[in-house]
Amino acid sequence: MNHFDHEKLDVYQIAIDWVSHAQDIQEGLPRGSGNLADQLQRATASIVLNIAEGAGEFAGADKARFYRIAKRSATECAAALDVAKRRSSIT
C-alpha cells in the first residue's frame, strides 16, 4: 500500500532500485575510491529525496524545481560512473 504520493511514481520506484545498484557499485570500487563512492552515494540519495519532495509540493514551479534537482543528481551519478569506468574501476 502506498501512503505517500511519491511512492506511486514509476520514476521513484526506479530511483529506489538504483539505490541498490549504486550500493553494489560503491562496494565494488577499489581502495582509494572513497571520495567517488561517497559522491555517488550522495547523488543517488539526492535523486530519491528530491523526487519525494517534489511529489509533495502543490505549486507547479516548486514541484518542477525538485524534479530538476533530481535530474541533475542523476546526471551526476552518470558522470561518477564515467569516472569509475575511465579509471577501470568498473566495466
C-alpha positions in Angstrom: 0.0 0.0 0.0 1.3 3.4 -0.9 1.0 6.0 1.8 2.6 8.9 0.0 2.2 10.4 -3.5 5.9 9.8 -4.4 5.5 6.1 -3.8 3.0 5.9 -6.7 5.5 7.3 -9.2 7.3 4.9 -11.5 10.4 7.2 -11.6 10.5 7.0 -7.8 10.4 3.2 -7.9 13.2 3.2 -10.5 15.2 5.6 -8.3 14.8 3.3 -5.3 16.0 0.3 -7.4 19.0 2.4 -8.5 19.9 2.9 -4.8 20.6 -0.9 -4.5 22.6 -1.0 -7.8 24.6 2.1 -6.8 25.5 0.5 -3.5 26.7 -2.6 -5.2 28.9 -0.4 -7.5 30.2 1.6 -4.5 31.1 -1.6 -2.6 33.0 -2.9 -5.7 35.1 0.1 -6.2 38.8 -0.4 -5.4 40.6 1.0 -2.4 41.3 4.7 -2.8 38.0 5.4 -4.5 36.3 6.6 -1.3 35.6 10.1 -2.5 34.0 8.8 -5.7 31.9 6.3 -3.8 30.7 9.0 -1.3 29.8 11.3 -4.1 27.9 8.6 -5.9 26.1 7.7 -2.7 25.1 11.4 -2.0 23.9 11.9 -5.6 21.9 8.7 -5.5 20.2 9.7 -2.3 19.5 13.1 -3.7 17.6 11.6 -6.6 15.2 9.7 -4.4 14.8 12.5 -1.8 14.1 15.3 -4.4 11.6 13.1 -6.3 9.8 12.6 -3.0 9.9 16.2 -2.0 8.7 17.3 -5.5 5.8 14.9 -5.3 4.8 16.5 -2.0 4.6 20.0 -3.5 1.4 21.5 -4.8 2.8 24.5 -6.7 3.9 23.5 -10.2 7.0 25.7 -10.1 8.2 24.2 -6.8 7.4 20.6 -8.0 9.4 21.3 -11.2 12.4 22.7 -9.2 12.7 19.5 -7.1 12.4 17.3 -10.2 15.1 19.3 -11.9 17.4 18.8 -8.9 16.7 15.1 -9.1 17.6 15.0 -12.8 20.8 16.9 -12.1 21.7 14.3 -9.4 21.0 11.5 -11.9 23.4 13.2 -14.3 25.9 13.4 -11.5 25.6 9.7 -11.0 26.2 9.1 -14.7 29.4 11.2 -14.5 30.6 9.4 -11.5 30.2 6.1 -13.4 32.1 7.6 -16.3 34.9 8.5 -13.9 34.9 5.0 -12.5 34.9 3.4 -15.9 37.8 5.7 -17.1 39.8 4.6 -14.0 39.0 1.0 -15.0 37.2 0.6 -11.6 34.1 -0.7 -13.3 33.3 -2.2 -16.8 
